[in-house]
Amino acid sequence: MQVTPCGRLFLGFLFCLLRFGSPSAFAEREGLPAPDLASLSGKWIGSTTTIRIGNCLPDTFGRTDSVAMQGQAVVTPVVLEVSAQSSGAVVIREFRETPPKLPPRILVGEITPGLEIRVDQHRASICDEDFNVWVTSYSGKVILKKRGAKIKLEATEDICPRLNCRLRIVVEAKKSMGTEDPGEPSD
């Protein structure tokens, strides 16, 4: 089958529309009203998965077996406090539920009308006796359900570039948009 130039243009437009649809288009398909981005504010329950993908020697987690730990995942329960504005500005505070209790990680960025999210976190560490400062940029998406929402953010964290110490971070959480428990949004 031969596709004319106009046909290619139409198919490209259709692909872009399906791939990058607006929240209102998503909501219509799901029978949901288009969300006010501020409605995403509140408490989200989930976890952060950390996967070591680089050579972190000496071990930044305090273990001496870091070579054997390469590729293994550490899952930590978290509570996210999300403060979102209708304009799309967002601040996320990530509280870890397991000891040691640490100050929250703070991520700042934006949510687009298409419910894509990009946030940055400023970090610092000691790297091979040098002080290392970096920014971790997370990207992901908010997925709406009938009475709740899910968020998934992913990033690669370069803790110590000189030693190739890198971590893959995945944050996943749920929020109730109705009266249910925040950890269990309904489909």
N, C-alpha and C positions, 0 to 999 in steps of 0.2 A: 504494500500500500504506500503510495506517495503522498507526503504531506506538503501542502503549499506553504509559502512564506506566511501567509495570513493564518493558516492553520497552526503553524509553529508559534506565532505570536499569541493566538488564542489559548493554546495549550500551556504556554509559559505563564500567561496571565492566570489561568485556572490553577496551575500548580502553586503560584505565589499566593493566590487567594486562600487555597486550602492549607498551605504551610504556615502562612503568617496572618491568619484570620484575626479579627478583633475579638475582644471579650464578648461583645454583644452577639457576634456571629456564633461564637462557641455556646453562649447561653441559649440562643434560639435553638441550636441543634440538641442541646440537653434539656430544653424546656425550663431553663433557669433565667432569672432576670440578670442583666449585666450588672456586675458588682461595682460598688463604690470602692476604690482601692483602700480607703480608710477602714472599711469593714473587715479587712484582713488583720487589723490590730488585735492584740490580745495574747493569750497564753497558748502556745503550741507544745505538744508533747512528742518526743521522739528520741533519736539517737544520733551520735556522730561516730562514723567508722573511720579509723585511721589505718592506712596501709603503708608500710614502709617500702618505698620503691628505690631508695638510694643507699649509699654506703654510710651509715650513721655510726662511725667509730670515732671517738668513744661514744657509746650508746647514750643518746639524749634522754632515754627513759630510765636511766640508772641501772640497766642490766648489762651484764658482761657478755651475753650470748647474742649480740646484735646481728652477726652474720647469719646465724641459724634462724633469726627472726625475720629475715628479709621476705617480703611478700605476705606475711601474716597480718591479719586484721585484728585491731583492738576496737571493740564496740563499747561506747560509753553512753549511758542514758543521759538525756539533756532535756531541759525546759527552755524554750525560746520565748522571750518576751518581745513581741513585734510591735513597733509603733510606726504605722503607715499613714501617710497623708493622702488626701484625694489627688494632690498634684503628682504623686508617685514617689516622693521622698520617703525613705524607710530607714529605721534604725533597728537592728536586731541585737538583743543581749542574750548570749548563750550561757546558761547556768548548767554546770555539770553536777550530776546527782551522786557521784561516787567520791569518796575521799581520795586525795585531800581536797577539802573545799577551797576552791580558788576564786578569785574575782572573775566576774563574767567576761567572756570574750565579747567585744563590741564590733559589730559589722555595720557599715554605713554605705548606703547607695540608693538605688531606685528600683521601682517596679514599673514596667511599661504597661500601657493599656492592653497589650496582648498577654499580660500576666507573666512575662519573662522578668527575671530578677537578676540584678548584678549588684554585688556588695563587696566592699573592701575591708580588710582587717589589717591594722598596723601591728607588727610584731617585732620582738627583739630577742636575741639569745647570745650566749657565749659560744663562739665557733672556733675551735682549735686555738683557744686562748685569745681570740679577737672578739670584739663586740660586733654583732651582726644585726642590722636593722633591715626589715623588708616589709613589703605589702603583699598580702595574699588576696587575690581577686577570685571571688566565688561567682559562679553563674548557675542559673537553674530556672525553674518554672514553678508556678503555683497552679495546681489542678483543682478545679471546683467539682464538688459532688453535690447531691441534692441538699444535704444538711451539714456539709463540712467541706474542708479543703485539705489538700496535701501540698507540702513543699519539699522540693529536693534541690539541694545546692551542692556543687562540686568544685574542687580547687586542687591545685598542686602547690604545696608549700615548700619553698627552698630554704630550709633551715640553715644549711651551711653549704653554699655553692662550692666553696673551695674543696670540700671533702666529698662533694656529690651526695650530701645528705638531703633527701627529699621525701616528702610524705604526700600521699593521695588522701584527701579529706572528702567524705560524703556525709552531708547533713540531711536527714529525712525526719519530717515531723507532720503531725496532723492537728487540725483545729476544728472544733465543732462550731457550726454557724447557727445552731439552734439551741435546744435545751439538753442535748446529750453530753456525755462525758467528753472533755476535749481530746482524749486519746482515741476515741472511737467515732470518727465521722461516718455517717451512713452513706451508702451508695445511692 
